[in-house]
Amino acid sequence: MIFLLLAAAEPQTAAQAERAFASAAQAEGQWSAFRRFAAEDAVMFAPQPVKTQEFLKDRKDPPAALMWWAADSYVSCDGALAVNSGPWIRPKGDAFGYFSTVWQRQADGGWKWTMDGGDGLAKPRPAGDAPRIRRGSCKGSPATVAAVRYRDGETAEGQSEDRTLAWRWHVAPDGARSFDVWLWDGRRMKPVMADRIAAQ
């Protein structure tokens, strides 16, 4: 009985937060869910970076929300930062793509997303029944990922407090984007994601 109570009190994972976010989009409306699950300073791309809460403030929900689910979840050793990625599909099945979302654990143990991006694809990206969860190693002494100075455009980057998970996005003036993620494997910060989105 005590074990069940403790299990129920544990904070949800970022993969579970993604599932709740996607379910809320179906129940409440796509943009309503985006606003509810986004942090106050969350960023999305249109195609230039925009502050989500301001951009979606008065935007009406589409008649039918996208469907999406996490195929991969990369989590820092301390469990406070995560990056999820997986496929999305329009309800009619006439468009496909993938998303990448940065999630930050909040003081109350819940999660808010701080960056959401992705792109369309010619055919659906394969995904299993459950997300593949990869956690940063808790061994060794992770280093800070080196900052990159781009000649133009806009860049943002972040790293977990324990330095085992890091991410960086860059948007060129024409809207072309990159999004990279690194996970500590006990010896080095290993690249685990490298999204490249062409200018629109």
Order of alpha helices (4+ residues) and beta strands (2+ residues): alpha-alpha-alpha-beta-beta-alpha-beta-beta-beta-beta-beta-beta-beta-beta-beta-beta
